[in-house]
Amino acid sequence: MIHVKYQDNSYDYVDDVMLDYLIASDSIKEFYRASDAEWVDINEAPIRGEGLSYIGPERRRSPACLKIS
């Protein structure tokens, strides 16, 4: 669950699908990014879904998809 801060300064916990919706609908000010241990202001920080390229190791692919020769 992801901690979010709404436009009215109230807080809640939502799943990642709801987070995407809340960001797209401009319903939240910030969310807590646990991997970086910090609050992210959606108006100032780059966030997923903005078309930015990710440079780094692929972490979403399951090990079963990797072919070992």
C-alpha distances in whole Angstrom, upper triangle without the diagonal:
4,7,10,13,15,19,20,18,16,13,10,6,5,5,7,10,10,9,13,14,14,15,18,19,19,17,15,17,14,11,10,11,10,13,15,14,15,14,15,18,18,21,22,20,20,17,17,19,22,24,24,25,23,25,24,24,22,19,18,21,21,24,26,27,28,32,34,38
4,6,10,12,16,18,16,14,10,8,5,5,6,7,10,9,8,11,13,12,12,16,17,16,14,12,13,11,7,6,8,8,11,13,12,12,11,12,14,14,18,19,17,17,14,14,17,19,22,21,23,21,24,23,23,22,19,18,22,23,25,28,28,29,33,35,39
4,7,10,14,15,12,11,7,6,4,7,9,10,13,11,9,13,14,12,13,16,17,16,13,11,11,9,6,5,8,9,13,13,12,11,9,11,12,13,17,18,16,18,15,16,19,20,23,23,25,23,26,25,26,25,22,22,25,26,29,31,31,33,37,38,42
4,6,10,11,9,8,6,5,6,7,10,11,13,10,8,11,12,9,10,14,14,12,10,7,8,6,4,6,10,12,15,15,13,12,9,9,10,11,14,15,15,16,14,15,17,19,22,22,24,23,26,26,27,26,24,23,27,28,31,33,33,35,38,40,44
4,7,8,6,6,5,7,9,10,14,14,16,13,11,14,14,10,11,14,14,11,9,6,6,5,6,9,12,14,17,17,15,13,9,10,9,10,13,15,15,17,15,17,19,20,23,23,26,25,28,29,30,29,27,27,30,32,35,37,37,38,42,44,47
4,5,5,5,6,8,11,11,15,15,16,13,11,13,13,9,10,13,11,9,6,4,6,7,9,12,15,18,21,20,19,16,13,12,11,11,13,16,16,18,16,18,19,20,24,24,27,27,30,31,32,31,29,28,32,33,37,39,38,40,43,46,49
4,5,7,9,12,14,15,18,18,19,15,14,15,14,10,11,13,11,8,6,5,5,9,11,15,18,20,23,22,21,18,14,14,11,11,12,15,16,18,17,19,20,20,24,25,28,28,31,32,34,33,32,31,34,36,39,41,41,42,46,48,51
4,6,9,12,15,16,20,21,21,17,16,18,17,13,14,17,14,12,9,8,9,11,14,16,20,22,25,24,23,20,16,16,14,15,15,18,20,22,21,23,24,24,28,28,31,32,34,35,37,36,35,34,37,39,42,44,43,45,49,51,54
4,7,10,13,15,19,20,21,18,16,18,18,14,15,18,16,13,11,9,8,9,12,14,17,20,23,22,20,17,13,14,13,14,15,17,18,21,20,22,24,24,28,28,31,30,33,34,35,35,33,32,36,37,41,43,42,44,48,50,53
4,7,11,13,17,18,19,16,15,18,17,14,15,18,16,14,11,9,10,11,12,14,17,19,22,22,20,18,14,15,15,16,17,20,20,23,21,23,24,25,29,29,32,31,34,34,35,35,32,32,35,36,39,41,41,43,47,49,52
4,7,10,14,15,17,14,13,16,16,13,14,18,16,15,12,9,10,10,9,11,14,16,19,19,17,15,12,14,14,15,17,19,19,21,19,21,22,24,27,27,30,29,31,32,32,32,29,28,32,33,36,38,38,40,43,45,49
4,7,10,13,14,11,11,14,14,12,14,17,16,15,12,10,12,11,10,11,14,15,18,19,17,16,13,15,15,16,19,21,20,21,19,20,21,23,27,27,29,28,31,31,31,30,27,26,30,30,33,35,35,37,41,43,47
4,7,10,12,10,9,13,13,12,14,17,17,16,14,12,14,12,9,10,12,13,16,17,16,15,13,15,16,16,20,21,20,21,18,18,20,22,25,26,27,26,29,28,28,27,24,23,26,27,30,31,32,34,37,39,43
4,7,8,6,6,10,10,9,12,14,14,15,12,11,14,12,10,11,12,13,16,18,17,17,15,15,16,16,19,21,20,20,16,16,17,20,23,23,25,24,27,27,27,25,22,21,24,24,28,29,29,31,35,37,41
4,6,5,6,9,10,11,12,14,15,16,15,14,16,14,11,12,13,13,15,18,17,17,16,16,18,17,20,22,20,19,16,15,16,19,21,22,23,22,25,24,24,22,19,17,20,21,24,25,26,28,31,34,37
4,5,5,6,9,10,11,12,14,15,14,13,16,14,11,12,11,13,14,16,17,17,15,15,16,15,18,20,17,16,13,11,12,16,18,18,20,18,21,21,21,19,16,14,18,19,22,24,23,25,29,31,35
4,5,5,7,9,10,11,13,14,14,14,17,16,13,15,15,16,17,20,20,20,18,17,18,16,19,21,19,18,14,12,12,15,17,19,20,20,23,23,23,20,18,16,19,20,23,24,24,26,30,33,36
4,5,5,6,9,10,10,12,11,11,14,14,12,14,15,17,18,20,20,19,17,16,17,15,18,20,19,18,15,13,13,16,19,20,22,22,25,25,26,23,21,19,22,23,27,28,27,30,33,36,40
4,5,5,6,9,10,10,10,9,11,10,8,11,11,14,16,17,17,16,14,12,13,11,15,17,15,15,11,10,11,14,17,18,20,19,22,23,23,22,20,18,21,23,26,28,27,29,33,36,39
4,6,5,6,9,10,10,10,13,12,11,13,13,16,17,18,19,18,16,14,14,11,14,16,15,13,10,8,8,11,14,15,17,17,21,22,22,20,19,17,20,22,26,27,26,28,32,34,38
4,5,5,6,9,8,10,13,13,13,16,16,19,20,22,22,21,18,16,16,13,15,18,17,16,13,12,11,13,16,18,20,21,24,25,26,24,23,21,23,25,29,30,29,31,35,38,41
4,6,5,6,5,6,9,10,10,13,15,18,20,20,20,18,15,14,13,10,13,16,16,15,12,12,12,14,17,19,22,22,25,26,27,26,24,22,26,27,31,32,31,34,37,40,43
4,6,5,6,6,8,9,9,13,14,17,18,18,19,17,14,11,11,7,10,13,12,12,9,10,9,11,14,15,18,19,22,24,25,24,23,21,25,27,30,32,31,32,36,39,42
4,6,8,9,12,13,13,17,17,20,21,22,23,21,18,15,14,10,12,15,14,13,11,11,9,10,13,15,18,19,23,25,26,25,24,22,25,28,31,32,31,33,36,39,42
4,5,8,11,13,14,18,19,22,24,24,24,22,19,16,15,12,13,16,17,16,14,14,13,14,17,19,22,23,27,28,30,28,27,25,28,31,34,35,34,36,40,42,45
4,6,8,10,12,16,17,21,23,22,22,20,16,14,12,9,9,13,14,14,13,14,13,13,17,19,22,23,26,28,30,29,28,26,30,32,35,37,36,37,41,44,47
4,7,9,11,15,17,20,22,22,22,19,16,14,12,10,12,15,16,17,15,16,16,16,20,21,24,25,28,30,31,30,28,27,30,32,36,37,36,38,42,44,48
4,6,8,11,14,17,19,19,18,16,12,11,9,8,10,13,13,15,13,15,15,16,20,20,23,23,27,28,29,28,27,26,29,31,34,36,35,37,41,43,46
4,7,11,13,16,19,17,17,14,10,8,6,6,7,10,11,13,12,15,16,16,20,20,23,23,26,27,29,29,27,27,30,32,35,38,37,38,42,44,47
4,7,9,13,15,14,13,10,6,5,5,6,8,10,10,12,11,13,15,16,19,19,22,21,24,24,26,26,24,24,28,30,33,35,34,35,39,41,44
4,6,9,12,12,11,9,6,5,7,8,11,12,11,12,10,12,15,16,19,19,21,20,22,23,24,23,21,21,25,27,29,32,31,33,36,38,42
4,6,9,9,7,6,4,6,9,11,14,14,12,14,12,14,17,18,21,20,21,20,22,22,23,22,20,20,24,25,28,31,31,31,35,37,40
4,6,6,6,6,6,7,10,11,15,14,11,12,10,12,15,16,19,17,19,16,18,18,19,19,17,17,21,22,25,28,27,28,32,33,37
4,5,5,7,8,10,14,15,18,18,15,15,14,15,18,20,22,20,21,18,20,18,19,19,16,17,21,22,24,27,27,27,31,32,36
4,6,8,11,11,15,16,19,18,15,15,13,14,18,19,21,19,19,16,16,15,15,16,13,15,18,19,21,24,25,25,28,29,33
4,5,9,9,13,15,17,16,13,13,13,14,18,19,21,18,19,16,17,16,17,18,16,18,21,23,24,28,28,28,31,32,35
4,7,10,13,15,18,17,14,16,15,17,21,21,23,21,22,20,20,19,20,21,19,20,24,25,27,30,30,30,34,35,38
4,6,10,12,15,13,11,14,13,16,19,20,22,20,21,19,21,20,22,23,21,22,26,27,29,32,32,32,36,37,40
4,7,9,12,11,10,12,12,15,18,18,21,20,21,20,22,22,24,24,22,23,27,28,31,34,33,34,38,39,42
4,6,9,8,6,9,9,12,15,14,17,16,18,17,20,20,22,22,21,22,25,27,30,33,32,33,36,38,41
4,5,6,6,9,9,13,15,14,17,17,19,19,21,23,25,25,24,24,28,30,33,36,35,35,39,41,44
4,6,6,7,7,10,12,11,14,14,17,17,20,22,24,24,23,23,26,29,32,34,33,34,38,40,43
4,6,8,9,12,13,12,15,15,18,19,22,24,26,26,26,26,29,32,35,37,36,37,40,42,45
4,7,9,13,14,12,15,14,17,18,20,22,25,25,25,26,29,32,34,37,36,36,39,41,44
4,6,10,12,11,13,12,14,14,16,18,21,22,21,22,25,28,31,33,32,32,36,38,40
4,7,9,7,10,8,11,11,13,16,18,19,19,19,23,26,28,31,29,29,33,35,37
4,6,6,9,8,11,11,14,16,18,17,17,17,20,23,26,28,27,28,31,33,36
4,6,7,7,9,9,13,14,16,15,15,14,17,20,23,25,24,25,28,30,33
4,6,7,10,11,15,17,18,17,17,15,18,21,25,26,24,25,29,31,34
4,6,9,11,14,17,19,18,19,18,21,24,27,29,27,28,31,33,36
4,6,9,13,15,18,17,18,17,20,23,26,28,25,26,29,31,33
4,6,9,13,15,15,17,17,19,23,25,27,25,25,28,30,32
4,6,10,12,12,14,15,17,20,23,25,22,22,25,27,29
4,6,9,9,11,12,14,18,20,22,20,20,23,25,27
4,7,9,11,13,15,18,20,22,20,19,22,23,25
4,7,9,12,13,16,17,20,18,17,20,21,23
4,6,9,10,13,13,16,15,13,16,17,20
4,6,7,10,11,14,12,11,14,16,19
4,6,8,10,13,12,12,15,17,20
4,6,9,11,10,11,15,17,21
4,7,8,7,8,12,14,17
4,5,6,7,11,13,17
4,5,5,9,10,14
4,6,8,10,13
4,6,10,13
4,6,10
4,6
4
